[in-house]
Amino acid sequence: MLIDSHCHLDFPDFAAERDAVIQRAREAGVARMVTISTRIERFDEISALAEAYPDVFCTIGEHPEHVGAAPEPELDQLIALAAHPKCVGIGEAGLDYHYESAPRDKAERVFRTHIAAARRTGLPLVIHSRDADADMARILEDEMGKGPFRAILHCFTSSLTLARTGLSLGLSISFSGIVTFKKSQELRDIAAIVPLDRLLVETDAPFLAPVPHRGKRNEPAFVAATARALAEVKGVSAATLAAETSANALRLFSKMPPPVVKQVAAE
């Protein structure tokens, strides 16, 4: 069993064959998919998608790339939307200094509002961090001092320093197909120091397809390739890596019910 802890099934890339994409994921052993919110104003669409498939769940949040043009979310708004039965997390939210699409002070305020929503609801925060290590570490340390919250650094491509900071604060870390790329040895070295009980796998589909699918549109079924690569990094079997990361995802996204595993009786 595998869990794709971060994908974007609501994106138009999947519109023409969403049923087939989800079925291929099931056939690849993916028992749960978390489709991640990037725009609060589109929550009705993403929650309806989650309602349509028993193995798909969702989150609520505003991606940092959209913060500049969007109204600042209200804490009560996030909390109310997070009450949806299939909403299992807050985000993705965070800081993205690569595109600088929002003033940094606004980006920080919005990120802190998402953190407050995670703290109030008890749902995990899905963190996007790009080219913002120092400010991300500062905010996380400050906010954790105000009261604990659960969180995951998704699609991790940041520094070893930020990884160690996140781990020291109790965060989980998720790796995408980037960890399979030839030039990603530094990232694999970071994955090697992440404790197995803090490790998750994701696709971030439709982006970042892992080797051997690189160059194609990514989809949840391909999380198996990322899991195999991480198993090699951690020095464990693919089955062990799948079991551990699935257990971690279910523990983190604790509102998401575990799949029913069918037992086959011996003849």
C-alpha positions as CSV (number, residue, x, y, z in Angstrom):
1,M,0.0,0.0,0.0
2,L,1.1,3.5,-0.8
3,I,-0.3,7.0,-0.1
4,D,0.2,9.9,-2.4
5,S,0.3,12.6,0.3
6,H,0.3,15.6,-2.2
7,C,-1.2,15.8,-5.6
8,H,-3.5,18.2,-7.6
9,L,-6.2,16.1,-9.1
10,D,-8.4,19.2,-9.6
11,F,-5.9,20.7,-12.1
12,P,-7.1,20.8,-15.8
13,D,-4.3,18.4,-16.7
14,F,-6.5,15.6,-15.5
15,A,-9.9,16.8,-16.6
16,A,-10.2,14.5,-19.6
17,E,-9.3,11.3,-17.9
18,R,-9.6,11.8,-14.1
19,D,-11.4,8.4,-13.6
20,A,-8.6,6.6,-15.5
21,V,-5.9,8.4,-13.6
22,I,-7.4,7.4,-10.2
23,Q,-7.9,3.8,-11.4
24,R,-4.3,3.5,-12.5
25,A,-3.3,4.7,-9.0
26,R,-5.4,2.1,-7.4
27,E,-3.9,-0.6,-9.6
28,A,-0.4,0.6,-8.6
29,G,-1.3,0.1,-4.9
30,V,-2.1,3.7,-4.0
31,A,-4.8,3.4,-1.4
32,R,-5.2,7.1,-0.5
33,M,-4.6,10.4,-2.5
34,V,-4.6,13.8,-0.9
35,T,-5.5,16.5,-3.5
36,I,-4.2,19.8,-2.2
37,S,-5.9,23.1,-2.3
38,T,-4.1,26.0,-3.9
39,R,-7.0,28.5,-4.0
40,I,-9.5,29.0,-1.2
41,E,-12.1,30.4,-3.7
42,R,-12.1,27.0,-5.4
43,F,-12.7,24.9,-2.4
44,D,-16.2,23.9,-3.6
45,E,-14.6,22.3,-6.6
46,I,-11.8,20.4,-4.8
47,S,-14.2,19.2,-2.0
48,A,-16.6,18.0,-4.6
49,L,-13.8,16.0,-6.3
50,A,-12.9,14.4,-3.0
51,E,-16.6,13.5,-2.4
52,A,-16.7,11.8,-5.8
53,Y,-14.0,9.2,-4.9
54,P,-13.8,7.3,-1.7
55,D,-10.0,7.2,-1.7
56,V,-9.4,10.9,-2.4
57,F,-9.2,13.5,0.3
58,C,-8.5,17.2,0.2
59,T,-7.1,20.2,2.1
60,I,-8.0,23.9,2.3
61,G,-5.5,26.7,1.8
62,E,-4.0,29.4,-0.4
63,H,-0.8,28.6,-2.3
64,P,1.9,31.4,-1.8
65,E,2.0,32.1,-5.5
66,H,-1.6,33.2,-5.4
67,V,-1.4,35.3,-2.1
68,G,-0.5,38.5,-3.9
69,A,-3.7,38.7,-5.9
70,A,-6.1,37.0,-3.5
71,P,-7.9,38.6,-0.5
72,E,-6.2,37.7,2.8
73,P,-8.0,34.7,4.3
74,E,-9.8,35.0,7.6
75,L,-8.9,32.5,10.3
76,D,-12.6,31.7,11.0
77,Q,-13.1,31.1,7.2
78,L,-10.3,28.5,7.1
79,I,-11.6,26.8,10.2
80,A,-15.2,26.6,8.9
81,L,-14.1,25.2,5.5
82,A,-11.8,22.7,7.2
83,A,-14.8,21.1,8.9
84,H,-15.8,19.5,5.6
85,P,-15.7,15.7,6.2
86,K,-13.2,15.0,3.6
87,C,-10.9,17.9,4.4
88,V,-7.8,16.5,6.2
89,G,-5.3,19.3,6.2
90,I,-4.6,23.0,6.0
91,G,-2.7,24.4,3.0
92,E,-0.7,24.3,1.0
93,A,0.6,27.5,2.5
94,G,4.0,29.0,3.0
95,L,6.6,31.2,1.4
96,D,7.8,31.3,-2.2
97,Y,10.6,33.8,-2.9
98,H,11.5,32.3,-6.2
99,Y,8.7,34.2,-8.0
100,E,8.1,37.0,-5.5
101,S,4.5,37.0,-6.5
102,A,3.4,38.6,-3.2
103,P,4.8,41.3,-0.8
104,R,6.8,39.4,1.8
105,D,4.9,41.0,4.7
106,K,1.6,39.9,3.3
107,A,2.9,36.4,2.5
108,E,4.1,36.0,6.1
109,R,0.7,37.2,7.5
110,V,-1.2,34.8,5.4
111,F,1.2,31.9,6.3
112,R,0.7,32.7,10.0
113,T,-3.0,32.6,9.5
114,H,-2.8,29.1,8.1
115,I,-0.6,28.1,11.0
116,A,-3.2,29.4,13.4
117,A,-5.9,27.4,11.5
118,A,-3.8,24.2,11.8
119,R,-3.3,24.8,15.5
120,R,-7.0,25.5,16.1
121,T,-8.4,22.6,14.0
122,G,-5.7,20.1,14.9
123,L,-5.3,19.3,11.2
124,P,-1.8,19.2,9.8
125,L,-0.3,22.1,7.9
126,V,1.0,21.4,4.4
127,I,4.0,23.7,4.0
128,H,5.4,25.1,0.7
129,S,8.8,26.6,1.0
130,R,10.9,27.8,-1.9
131,D,14.1,29.9,-1.7
132,A,12.9,31.1,1.8
133,D,14.8,28.9,4.2
134,A,15.8,31.6,6.8
135,D,12.3,33.2,7.0
136,M,10.6,29.8,7.0
137,A,12.7,28.6,9.9
138,R,12.2,31.9,11.8
139,I,8.4,31.7,11.5
140,L,8.1,28.0,12.3
141,E,10.2,28.4,15.4
142,D,8.3,31.5,16.5
143,E,4.9,29.9,15.9
144,M,5.7,26.6,17.5
145,G,6.6,28.7,20.6
146,K,3.0,30.0,20.7
147,G,1.6,26.5,20.8
148,P,2.2,23.2,19.0
149,F,0.8,22.3,15.6
150,R,1.4,19.4,13.2
151,A,3.0,20.1,9.8
152,I,4.8,18.7,6.8
153,L,7.4,20.2,4.6
154,H,6.1,19.1,1.3
155,C,8.2,18.4,-1.9
156,F,11.3,19.1,0.1
157,T,14.1,20.7,-2.0
158,S,15.5,23.1,0.7
159,S,18.7,23.0,2.7
160,L,19.9,20.5,5.3
161,T,19.6,23.3,7.8
162,L,15.9,23.7,7.2
163,A,15.4,19.9,7.3
164,R,17.1,19.8,10.7
165,T,15.0,22.7,11.9
166,G,11.8,21.1,10.8
167,L,12.7,17.8,12.4
168,S,13.7,19.5,15.6
169,L,10.2,21.1,15.7
170,G,8.5,17.7,15.2
171,L,7.6,18.2,11.5
172,S,7.4,15.5,8.8
173,I,9.2,15.8,5.5
174,S,7.9,14.6,2.1
175,F,9.9,13.9,-1.0
176,S,8.6,14.1,-4.6
177,G,10.0,12.7,-7.9
178,I,12.8,15.2,-7.7
179,V,14.6,12.8,-5.3
180,T,15.0,10.4,-8.3
181,F,16.7,12.9,-10.6
182,K,20.3,12.3,-11.5
183,K,21.5,15.6,-10.2
184,S,19.6,15.3,-6.9
185,Q,22.3,13.5,-4.8
186,E,22.3,16.4,-2.2
187,L,18.6,15.9,-1.8
188,R,19.1,12.1,-1.4
189,D,21.7,12.8,1.3
190,I,19.1,14.9,3.2
191,A,16.5,12.1,2.8
192,A,19.0,9.7,4.3
193,I,19.0,11.6,7.6
194,V,15.2,11.9,7.9
195,P,14.0,9.3,10.4
196,L,11.8,6.7,8.8
197,D,8.9,7.6,11.0
198,R,8.9,11.2,9.7
199,L,9.1,10.4,6.0
200,L,6.3,10.7,3.4
201,V,6.1,10.3,-0.3
202,E,4.2,12.4,-2.8
203,T,3.9,13.1,-6.5
204,D,2.9,16.8,-6.6
205,A,1.1,15.7,-9.8
206,P,0.8,16.8,-12.5
207,F,4.3,18.1,-11.9
208,L,7.7,16.6,-11.3
209,A,7.3,13.0,-12.7
210,P,10.0,10.7,-11.2
211,V,12.4,8.7,-13.2
212,P,11.6,6.6,-15.3
213,H,8.6,8.8,-16.2
214,R,10.5,12.1,-16.2
215,G,9.2,14.4,-19.0
216,K,5.7,13.0,-18.8
217,R,2.7,14.4,-17.0
218,N,2.9,13.1,-13.4
219,E,0.1,11.2,-11.8
220,P,-0.5,9.5,-8.4
221,A,0.4,6.0,-9.8
222,F,4.0,7.2,-10.3
223,V,4.5,7.7,-6.5
224,A,5.6,4.0,-6.5
225,A,8.8,5.0,-8.4
226,T,9.6,7.7,-5.8
227,A,9.0,5.2,-3.0
228,R,11.4,2.7,-4.6
229,A,14.1,5.4,-4.9
230,L,13.7,6.4,-1.3
231,A,13.8,2.7,-0.2
232,E,17.3,2.5,-1.7
233,V,18.3,5.7,0.0
234,K,17.1,4.4,3.4
235,G,18.5,0.9,2.9
236,V,15.2,-0.8,3.3
237,S,12.9,-2.9,1.1
238,A,10.3,-1.2,-1.0
239,A,7.6,-3.0,1.0
240,T,9.0,-1.6,4.3
241,L,9.2,1.9,2.8
242,A,5.7,1.7,1.6
243,A,4.3,0.4,4.9
244,E,6.2,3.0,6.9
245,T,5.3,6.0,4.8
246,S,1.7,5.0,4.6
247,A,1.5,4.7,8.4
248,N,3.2,8.1,8.7
249,A,0.6,9.7,6.3
250,L,-2.3,8.1,8.2
251,R,-0.9,9.3,11.5
252,L,-0.3,12.8,10.2
253,F,-3.6,13.1,8.3
254,S,-5.4,11.5,11.2
255,K,-8.9,12.7,10.0
256,M,-8.4,10.4,6.9
257,P,-9.6,6.9,7.7
258,P,-7.3,4.0,6.9
259,P,-8.2,1.9,4.0
260,V,-9.7,-1.5,4.6
261,V,-7.1,-4.2,3.8
262,K,-8.8,-7.3,2.4
263,Q,-7.4,-10.5,3.9
264,V,-7.2,-13.5,1.6
265,A,-8.0,-16.8,3.4
266,A,-5.6,-19.7,2.8
267,E,-7.2,-22.6,1.1
